[in-house]
Amino acid sequence: MSKRDEILEAALVKFADKGYCVTLADISEEVGLKVPSLYSHFKSKEQIFYLVIENEINRYFQYLDHLLIETHGLEETKSRLEMILYGVLKYFENPCKLRFWKNLPLISQEGLKHYTRQLIHYKEVNHTRRMRILFERGIGRKEIQAGDINGYIGLYFAMIQGILDTMLFLNYEEEHLKAFVDSTWKTYWSGIKAKS
């Protein structure tokens, strides 16, 4: 790993712990450099965080794209949605990533906050479009009841967000978390599945 990548990784970890309040001293200490040495790799703290945030957002949405492709061979919509759900939760098993994403809305620097919102919005619009195709297919195949697809997708994302919040704040034992996730998933699916 190059020193530049090491600095970016340290900044991600420190942002996860402290949010945007992290200082260049925090980052430099993590990588064993003095603060002035950071300037040989980056112009400013803002540049570091623009790159860290952009890299992580891109990494996450590429992961989501991979999940959609990976599940494409599954016949049942239920199986695909369930696999995507558990795939997202696997991505966030690393508590650092989860804390990082929870700190994004708290960025105080206006330019960075605006950039972050725009990037996430752009990525979410594209991801939602792909998810919509999955839900439409499920309705067309009579696996999901006809209804408000935007509502189904919104509830799906809200379910995932609620589970992630639970992972972050309640720190369940693995077996309790699995039971919670399984129960939440079953309840969601029973609400949208086509009635026989």
N, C-alpha and C positions, 0 to 999 in steps of 0.2 A: 504494500500500500504506500503510495506517495505521501509525502508530508502534507501536501495540500488536501488529499483525501482524508488523511488522519485528522486534520484540523476540522474538516466538514463533519466527520463522524463525531468528534468531540463536541462540536457545536450542537449537533442533533441531541446528544445525550444531555448536555447542559440545558438546552431549551426545554427538553422534556421535564427536567427537574425544577427549573426556575422560570420558565417562560421567557419573554423578551427582556426580562430584568437581568438576564445573564450578562456578565461583563467580558470584555476581551481578556482580562486577567484570569477569569474563570476558565476560559477556553485555553489560554496559553499554558496555564498550570496543568491542565489535563494532558496536554501533548508535550510537556517538558520544554517549552520555549519561553522566552521573555516576550512581553507584549510587542515591542518594536519589531521583533522577528515575524510576527503575523503579517505586518505590512509588506513584507517581501513576497507574500502569497496573495494578499487581498488588499483592496483599497480601504475598506472600512468594515465595521461591524454589520452595517446594512447589507453590503455585498455578500458577506458570509451567510447571512440569514436568508437573503433572496435565493441563494444557491441551495442552501439546506432545505428550505421549504419547497422550492421547485422540484428538487431531486426526490424528496419523499412523496410529494403529491403524484408526480409522474410514476414513481415506483409502485405506489398503491393502485393507481388506476390501470397500469399495465398488468398488475397481478389480477385485478378484476376481469380484464379482458381475457387473460389466460384461463381464468375459471370458467368464463362463458364458453370459450372454445373447448376446454377440457370436458365440459358437460354436454356439449353438442351431440355426442353420440348416444346419450341416454334417451330412451323413448319417452318416459313419463315426465311431464312437467313437474310433478311433485318431486321426483328424484333430483331433477336439475336444480330446482329452487332450494331444496334441502342441502345439496352438495355445495351450492354457492354460499349459503348461510354458514355452514361449518367451515368452508374455506376462508371466509372473511374472519371468522373467529380465530382460526389458526394463525392468520396473518397477525392478529393482535394479541397472540399469546405472549409476545414480548412486551412486558409492561412499559418499557421505554417508548415503544411506538404508540401505545395507547395514550400515555401521558402527553406525548408530543402532539397528537391530534387534538387532545382536549385543551391544549394551550393555544392552538391556532386562533380561536375566536377572541382570545384575550390580548392579542398583539396591540400595543399602544401606538406604535409608529404608523401614522396614517397611510403613507405611501405603500408600505409593506402590507398593511392590513387590506388595502384596496386591491393590490396585486394578488394576494392570497385568495381573496373572495372571488375575483375574476377567474383565476386559474381553476379553482375548485368548481365554480359554476359551469365553466366551459366543459370540464371533464365530466361533471355530473349529468349535464344535458346529453352528452354523447352516450354515457353509460345507461341512462334512463331510456334512451331511444332503443338500445339493444335489449334492455329488460322488457320493454313494451312489446317487442316482437315475440319474446318468450311467453308473455302472458296472453297475447292475442292467439298464439298457437295453442295454448292450453284451453282457451275458450272455444276455439274452432274445433278442437278434438273432443270437446265436451268433458274435459277434465276439471275445468274451472267454470263456475257458474257465470253466466253473462252478467255483467255489471260494470261498474265504474273502474276501468283499468288504472286510471291515475290514482284512485283511492287504494286499490290493491297494491300498487307499487309503493305509494306513500306509506301504507301500513307495514309493508315488508321492510322498508328502510327504517321506519320507526321501531319495529321489532328488533332489528339488528342494533340500532342505537341504544335501545333500552338494555339489551343484553350486555353491550360493551360498557355501559354505565355501571351495571351490576358487577361486571368483572373488575372495574376500576375501584369502585367504592366499597363493595361488600367482601371482596377477597374470599369468596367461597372456596371450600375444599373442592378438589377436582370432581369428585363423585356428586357433590351437591350442585355444582355448576352444570354438570352434564344433565342431571335430572331437571334442573330449571330450564335449560335450553331445550331439551326434548319436550317438556310440557308446553313451553311457549310456542315452539314450532307446531306441535300437534294442534294447539288451539287456533293458531293462525290458519293452518291448512284447513281445519274443519270449517272455518268461517268462509272460505272462498271456494272450496271444492264443489263440483257440480253435485246436485242432489240426485240420488237415484230414484 
